[in-house]
Amino acid sequence: MKYDGGAPQEELATGERSTRNRVARSILDHGPSTVADLAKRLGLTQAAVRRHLDALVSDDVVEAREQRVYGARTRGRPAKVFALTDCGRDAFDQSYDKLAADALRFIAESGGDEAIIAFARARMAAMGEAYRAAVEAAEPERRTEALARALSADGYAATARSAPGPQQGEQLCQHHCPVAHVAEQFPQLCEAETEFFSSLLGTHVQRLATLAHGDGVCTTYVPRSGQTAPPQTTHSASASTAGRNPA
C-alpha cells in the first residue's frame, strides 16, 4: 500500500469520497450552487470544490447550468451553477418510485383522474397536520419560514426567502422532492400540494417551477399581505407545470 504524507491511499480515497458527498449534499440542501457558494458553505478552497465537481460531473451526479438571472441582465457571462442530475437525486432517495407509480396508475384506471386528485388531496391532508401546527404557531410574517422548516423535517430541503425584483412577497423553495419521479407522471401531486400551501398560508400562491418538470428547484411564490401574485410568466398554480427554471 502506498502512502502520501503518512496517510494510506485507501484513507485518502475515503476522505475524498466523504468530501465529494458533502459537496453533493450541499447542492441537494441549497439548490443549484456556484463554486464560490459551495466553497463558502463547506470551508473549502474553490480549487478543491472544482476538483470534486469535475469528478461528480464525470459520474453524472451533478451537471453545470447557466445561472438564472432575475431582472435586467448585467454585462459579462452569467455565472455557472451546478445542480444535481436525476441520477444524483436517486443516490439520496430511498423511495419506492415504481411501486408508487404502479399504484397510482391502478387508481387512475379504476377511478379516473378524479380518483387521483382525491388521493393527492387526502395525502396532503394526512401529511399536513404537522405543517399546520408549525404555521399556526408562528407569527404571520414568519409563516412561510415556519412551513419551510416543517417541510425540511420531511426531507424537502426547503427554504424561504424574499422574492427577487419588485415583487412584494416570498419564495418558498423546495430543493428536494422525495416523490419527484412519480409527480412527473402524476402532476396532481404537485397540484394538491400547491392547493394545500394556499389554504395553509391563507393566500393565493403561484407555483413557478417544479423539480418534477425538470426545474432546478420547486418554487412557490407567496404574496405578502395585501399583495397579489406577480404577472404570470408561467402556468398558473392550478397547473403546477411551470416553465423550465435552469437554476
TADA-V209227 format. One record per residue. RES is the residue in three letters. PHI is phi in radians with two decimals (NA if undefined). Layout:
res->RES phi->PHI
res->RES phi->PHI
//
This chain:
res->MET phi->NA
res->LYS phi->-1.49
res->TYR phi->-2.11
res->ASP phi->-2.44
res->GLY phi->1.16
res->GLY phi->1.56
res->ALA phi->-1.88
res->PRO phi->-1.07
res->GLN phi->-1.03
res->GLU phi->-1.09
res->GLU phi->-1.17
res->LEU phi->-1.08
res->ALA phi->-1.11
res->THR phi->-1.11
res->GLY phi->-1.11
res->GLU phi->-1.08
res->ARG phi->-1.10
res->SER phi->-1.10
res->THR phi->-1.15
res->ARG phi->-1.07
res->ASN phi->-1.12
res->ARG phi->-1.12
res->VAL phi->-1.08
res->ALA phi->-1.11
res->ARG phi->-1.15
res->SER phi->-1.11
res->ILE phi->-1.17
res->LEU phi->-1.07
res->ASP phi->-1.30
res->HIS phi->-1.99
res->GLY phi->1.49
res->PRO phi->-0.86
res->SER phi->-2.34
res->THR phi->-1.44
res->VAL phi->-1.04
res->ALA phi->-1.11
res->ASP phi->-1.02
res->LEU phi->-1.13
res->ALA phi->-1.06
res->LYS phi->-1.18
res->ARG phi->-1.18
res->LEU phi->-1.72
res->GLY phi->1.21
res->LEU phi->-2.01
res->THR phi->-1.34
res->GLN phi->-1.12
res->ALA phi->-1.11
res->ALA phi->-1.15
res->VAL phi->-1.08
res->ARG phi->-1.06
res->ARG phi->-1.10
res->HIS phi->-1.20
res->LEU phi->-1.13
res->ASP phi->-1.00
res->ALA phi->-1.18
res->LEU phi->-1.19
res->VAL phi->-1.14
res->SER phi->-1.08
res->ASP phi->-1.55
res->ASP phi->1.07
res->VAL phi->-1.63
res->VAL phi->-2.25
res->GLU phi->-2.43
res->ALA phi->-1.52
res->ARG phi->-2.40
res->GLU phi->-1.43
res->GLN phi->-1.18
res->ARG phi->-1.25
res->VAL phi->-1.97
res->TYR phi->-1.62
res->GLY phi->1.34
res->ALA phi->-1.19
res->ARG phi->-1.38
res->THR phi->-1.45
res->ARG phi->-1.22
res->GLY phi->1.64
res->ARG phi->-1.32
res->PRO phi->-1.08
res->ALA phi->-1.14
res->LYS phi->-1.59
res->VAL phi->-2.06
res->PHE phi->-2.04
res->ALA phi->-2.19
res->LEU phi->-1.23
res->THR phi->-1.45
res->ASP phi->-1.02
res->CYS phi->-1.08
res->GLY phi->-1.13
res->ARG phi->-1.15
res->ASP phi->-1.02
res->ALA phi->-1.14
res->PHE phi->-1.71
res->ASP phi->-1.56
res->GLN phi->-2.03
res->SER phi->-1.84
res->TYR phi->-2.05
res->ASP phi->-1.01
res->LYS phi->-1.13
res->LEU phi->-1.06
res->ALA phi->-1.11
res->ALA phi->-1.12
res->ASP phi->-1.10
res->ALA phi->-1.13
res->LEU phi->-1.17
res->ARG phi->-1.11
res->PHE phi->-1.12
res->ILE phi->-1.07
res->ALA phi->-1.12
res->GLU phi->-1.19
res->SER phi->-1.47
res->GLY phi->-2.14
res->GLY phi->1.39
res->ASP phi->-1.08
res->GLU phi->-1.10
res->ALA phi->-1.18
res->ILE phi->-1.14
res->ILE phi->-1.07
res->ALA phi->-1.09
res->PHE phi->-1.10
res->ALA phi->-1.07
res->ARG phi->-1.21
res->ALA phi->-1.13
res->ARG phi->-1.07
res->MET phi->-1.16
res->ALA phi->-1.11
res->ALA phi->-1.21
res->MET phi->-1.28
res->GLY phi->-1.42
res->GLU phi->-1.07
res->ALA phi->-1.15
res->TYR phi->-1.11
res->ARG phi->-1.10
res->ALA phi->-1.08
res->ALA phi->-1.17
res->VAL phi->-1.21
res->GLU phi->-1.20
res->ALA phi->-1.43
res->ALA phi->-1.62
res->GLU phi->-1.11
res->PRO phi->-0.89
res->GLU phi->-1.34
res->ARG phi->-1.95
res->ARG phi->-1.27
res->THR phi->-1.12
res->GLU phi->-1.11
res->ALA phi->-1.12
res->LEU phi->-1.11
res->ALA phi->-1.05
res->ARG phi->-1.12
res->ALA phi->-1.15
res->LEU phi->-1.13
res->SER phi->-1.07
res->ALA phi->-1.12
res->ASP phi->-1.72
res->GLY phi->1.63
res->TYR phi->-1.61
res->ALA phi->0.79
res->ALA phi->-1.65
res->THR phi->-2.41
res->ALA phi->-2.20
res->ARG phi->-2.63
res->SER phi->-1.14
res->ALA phi->-1.18
res->PRO phi->-1.26
res->GLY phi->1.32
res->PRO phi->-1.37
res->GLN phi->-1.12
res->GLN phi->-1.72
res->GLY phi->-2.95
res->GLU phi->-2.22
res->GLN phi->-2.03
res->LEU phi->-1.64
res->CYS phi->-1.97
res->GLN phi->-1.93
res->HIS phi->-1.47
res->HIS phi->-2.55
res->CYS phi->-2.43
res->PRO phi->-1.09
res->VAL phi->-2.03
res->ALA phi->-1.01
res->HIS phi->-1.16
res->VAL phi->-1.24
res->ALA phi->-1.14
res->GLU phi->-1.02
res->GLN phi->-1.55
res->PHE phi->-2.26
res->PRO phi->-1.12
res->GLN phi->-1.03
res->LEU phi->-1.10
res->CYS phi->-1.20
res->GLU phi->-1.09
res->ALA phi->-1.14
res->GLU phi->-1.11
res->THR phi->-1.11
res->GLU phi->-1.02
res->PHE phi->-1.14
res->PHE phi->-1.02
res->SER phi->-1.07
res->SER phi->-1.13
res->LEU phi->-1.16
res->LEU phi->-1.57
res->GLY phi->1.22
res->THR phi->-2.73
res->HIS phi->-1.17
res->VAL phi->-2.06
res->GLN phi->-2.22
res->ARG phi->-1.40
res->LEU phi->-1.71
res->ALA phi->-2.79
res->THR phi->-2.44
res->LEU phi->-1.07
res->ALA phi->-1.09
res->HIS phi->-1.90
res->GLY phi->1.57
res->ASP phi->-1.37
res->GLY phi->-1.32
res->VAL phi->-2.84
res->CYS phi->-1.40
res->THR phi->-2.15
res->THR phi->-2.13
res->TYR phi->-1.47
res->VAL phi->-2.09
res->PRO phi->-1.19
res->ARG phi->-1.31
res->SER phi->-0.93
res->GLY phi->1.52
res->GLN phi->-1.78
res->THR phi->-1.90
res->ALA phi->-1.14
res->PRO phi->-1.20
res->PRO phi->-0.92
res->GLN phi->-1.31
res->THR phi->-1.93
res->THR phi->-2.28
res->HIS phi->-1.21
res->SER phi->-1.25
res->ALA phi->-1.09
res->SER phi->-1.17
res->ALA phi->-1.41
res->SER phi->0.97
res->THR phi->-2.25
res->ALA phi->-1.19
res->GLY phi->-1.15
res->ARG phi->-1.06
res->ASN phi->-2.12
res->PRO phi->-1.17
res->ALA phi->-2.18
//
